[in-house]
Amino acid sequence: MLRIGLMTDLHYADKKPVGSRYYRETLDKIAEASGKLSGSSLDFLVELGDFIDAADAVDVELSYLKTIAKPFAGICHDRHYVLGNHCVDTLTKEEFLGAVEREKSYYSFDRSDYHFVVLDSCFRKDGKPYGRKNSIWTDANVPPEELEWLADDLQRNEKKTIVFAHQRLDNEGDHAVNNSPEVRKILEDSGNVTAVFQGHSHANDYHQVNGIHYCTLRAMVEESGLENSGFAILEIDRQGGLKIEGFKKQVSYQWT
């Protein structure tokens, strides 16, 4: 069995709440999540994007990232970070990835009998990567080079596969990847993708599209108080069954 910790949209920042987003409270929420997840024998941990919220200056943004990265790193040694639009609003991708000790923004890896894919949709329609306030959050795209890589990666893989993304791939609209139908076709054509886990729209949601489960997790930053946090453990059994154990405001699911 594999056990994978999942959380999304922490939006940590040392600033006052705006609307339903309580940025500073993320530190308390992740501390509580750490207490649960650290003792759960996780195989690895995934943050599905918007780890930090945007700042007006690079040094301020890097301080946000350093502050939240430390307790997150304490949960599990094997960690993966999906780029969210806020992660690379002020920072460049190289700056963010360097700070969390990752080399690439999209890649794949194997654990046991499963294949995992991390995608990066933080590209403008013209193919330029997000960074230094050069983007609009509704203009999220998977560029041709990444699409080609994804199709090749899945074609060469024979294992059951799970995909991690930030912007949504199961629909169209402001929170979706603009070319999500093209991405979905690649996932479907592979015949091996069983599920996609994503964030960005901050609320629990689930769709099954052409046999693939698309699970949108709840944002940790939403609403005040530990009772309004959200995170999960994904369990994959030897028969390929998937179970999401949701904590706090995160919904639980089970798929055979």
C-alpha positions in Angstrom: 0.0 0.0 0.0 1.1 3.5 -0.7 0.2 6.5 1.6 0.5 10.0 0.1 -0.1 13.2 2.0 -2.0 15.9 0.0 -2.7 19.6 0.6 -3.3 22.6 -1.5 -3.5 26.4 -1.6 -1.8 27.2 1.6 -1.3 30.8 0.4 1.0 31.6 3.3 1.8 35.3 3.7 2.5 37.6 6.7 -0.4 39.9 6.0 -4.0 40.6 7.1 -6.9 38.5 5.9 -8.6 39.4 2.7 -12.1 38.1 2.2 -12.2 34.4 3.3 -8.4 34.0 3.1 -6.6 34.0 6.4 -3.0 34.0 5.3 -1.2 34.0 8.6 -3.3 31.2 10.1 -1.8 28.8 7.6 1.2 28.4 10.0 -1.1 27.0 12.7 -3.0 24.9 10.2 0.1 23.3 8.8 1.4 22.7 12.4 -1.8 20.7 13.1 -1.6 18.9 9.8 2.0 18.0 10.6 0.9 16.4 13.9 -1.4 14.1 12.0 0.6 13.4 8.8 4.1 13.0 10.4 2.9 9.8 12.2 1.1 8.4 9.3 4.1 6.6 7.6 3.7 8.6 4.4 5.6 7.4 1.3 5.6 11.0 0.1 3.9 14.4 0.4 2.5 16.6 -2.3 1.5 20.3 -2.2 -0.8 21.1 -5.1 0.1 24.7 -5.7 -0.2 28.2 -4.3 2.1 27.3 -1.4 2.6 31.1 -0.8 0.6 34.2 -1.6 1.9 37.0 -3.8 4.0 39.8 -2.4 5.2 43.1 -4.0 8.9 42.4 -3.6 11.1 39.4 -4.2 12.8 39.5 -0.8 9.4 39.6 0.9 8.1 36.7 -1.2 11.2 34.6 -0.5 10.7 35.2 3.3 7.1 33.9 3.0 8.5 30.8 1.2 11.3 30.2 3.7 8.8 30.5 6.6 6.3 28.0 5.3 8.8 25.6 3.7 10.4 24.7 7.1 7.3 23.2 8.8 6.2 21.6 5.5 9.6 19.9 5.1 9.3 18.5 8.6 6.3 16.4 7.7 8.0 14.1 5.2 11.4 13.7 3.6 10.1 12.9 0.1 8.2 16.0 -1.0 6.8 17.4 -4.3 5.6 20.9 -5.1 3.2 21.7 -7.9 3.6 25.3 -9.1 0.6 27.5 -8.5 0.0 30.9 -10.1 0.7 32.6 -6.8 4.0 30.7 -6.3 5.4 32.4 -9.4 3.5 35.7 -9.4 6.5 37.7 -8.0 9.1 35.0 -8.0 10.5 33.3 -11.1 10.2 29.5 -11.4 13.9 29.1 -10.9 13.7 31.1 -7.6 10.8 29.1 -6.3 12.2 25.7 -7.3 15.6 26.6 -5.9 14.1 27.5 -2.5 12.3 24.1 -2.2 15.2 22.2 -3.7 13.5 21.0 -6.9 15.1 21.0 -10.3 12.1 20.9 -12.6 8.6 22.2 -12.6 7.1 19.2 -14.4 8.4 15.6 -14.2 7.5 12.1 -13.4 8.6 9.4 -10.9 7.7 5.8 -9.8 6.8 4.5 -6.4 6.1 0.8 -6.1 3.7 -0.3 -8.8 2.5 3.3 -9.6 3.7 6.1 -11.9 3.2 9.7 -10.8 3.2 12.9 -12.9 3.6 16.5 -11.7 2.4 19.1 -14.2 3.1 22.8 -14.6 0.3 24.9 -16.2 1.9 28.3 -15.2 2.5 29.4 -18.7 0.8 32.2 -20.7 -0.9 31.4 -24.0 2.2 32.7 -25.8 4.3 30.1 -24.0 6.1 32.4 -21.6 6.4 31.2 -18.1 4.8 33.0 -15.2 7.1 35.3 -13.1 7.7 38.9 -12.1 4.0 39.9 -12.4 3.9 39.1 -16.1 0.7 37.0 -16.1 -3.1 36.9 -15.6 -4.3 34.0 -13.4 -7.0 33.0 -15.9 -4.4 32.5 -18.7 -3.1 29.1 -17.6 -1.7 26.7 -20.3 0.3 23.6 -20.7 2.7 24.5 -23.6 3.4 22.3 -26.6 6.8 21.2 -25.3 5.3 20.0 -22.0 2.4 18.3 -23.9 4.9 16.4 -26.1 6.9 15.4 -23.0 3.7 14.2 -21.3 2.5 12.1 -24.2 5.9 10.5 -24.5 6.2 9.9 -20.8 2.9 8.2 -20.6 3.5 6.2 -23.8 6.7 4.7 -22.3 5.0 3.9 -19.0 3.1 0.7 -18.3 2.2 1.4 -14.7 -1.1 2.8 -13.4 -0.6 6.6 -13.2 -1.8 9.4 -11.0 -1.4 13.1 -12.1 -0.9 16.1 -9.8 -1.9 19.6 -11.1 -2.8 23.0 -9.8 -5.2 24.6 -12.3 -8.1 22.3 -13.1 -8.1 19.8 -15.9 -11.6 18.5 -15.6 -13.6 21.4 -17.0 -13.3 24.8 -18.7 -13.6 28.3 -17.2 -11.5 30.7 -15.1 -10.0 28.1 -12.9 -9.2 25.6 -15.7 -6.2 25.1 -17.9 -7.1 26.8 -21.2 -6.1 23.8 -23.2 -7.5 21.2 -20.7 -9.3 19.2 -23.5 -5.9 18.6 -25.2 -4.4 17.5 -21.9 -7.3 15.2 -21.1 -7.0 13.5 -24.5 -3.4 12.7 -23.8 -4.3 11.3 -20.4 -7.1 9.3 -21.8 -5.1 8.0 -24.8 -2.5 6.5 -22.5 -5.0 4.1 -21.0 -3.1 4.1 -17.7 -4.2 7.3 -15.9 -6.6 6.6 -13.1 -6.8 9.9 -11.2 -5.9 13.6 -11.3 -5.6 15.6 -8.0 -5.8 19.4 -8.3 -6.5 22.6 -6.4 -6.8 26.2 -7.4 -10.6 26.7 -7.1 -10.4 26.3 -3.2 -13.5 24.1 -2.8 -14.1 20.4 -2.7 -15.2 19.0 -6.1 -15.1 15.8 -8.0 -15.8 14.7 -11.5 -15.2 11.5 -13.5 -14.4 12.2 -17.1 -14.0 9.3 -19.5 -13.0 6.9 -16.8 -10.5 9.2 -15.0 -11.2 10.5 -11.5 -10.6 14.3 -11.1 -10.5 15.3 -7.5 -10.2 19.0 -6.5 -9.1 19.5 -2.9 -10.1 22.2 -0.5 -7.8 25.1 0.1 -6.1 25.2 3.5 -6.1 29.0 3.6 -9.9 29.4 3.5 -11.7 30.7 6.6 -10.5 31.3 10.1 -9.7 28.6 12.7 -8.2 25.1 12.7 -11.6 23.6 12.2 -11.6 25.2 8.7 -8.4 23.6 7.6 -8.2 20.9 4.9 -5.7 18.2 4.0 -5.8 14.5 3.1 -4.1 11.1 2.9 -4.4 9.2 -0.3 -4.1 5.4 0.1 -3.5 3.2 -2.9 -4.1 -0.5 -2.2 -2.5 -3.5 -4.0 -5.5 -3.9 -6.2 -5.4 -0.3 -7.3 -8.2 1.0 -5.2 -8.0 4.6 -4.2 -9.1 6.0 -0.8 -9.0 9.7 0.2 -9.1 10.2 3.9 -10.0 13.8 4.3 -9.4 15.9 7.4 -11.3 18.9 8.7 -13.1 20.5 5.7 -11.6 18.1 3.1 -14.1 15.5 1.8 -13.3 11.8 1.8 -13.7 9.6 -1.2 -13.2 5.9 -2.1 -12.9 4.5 -5.6 -12.4 0.9 -6.5 
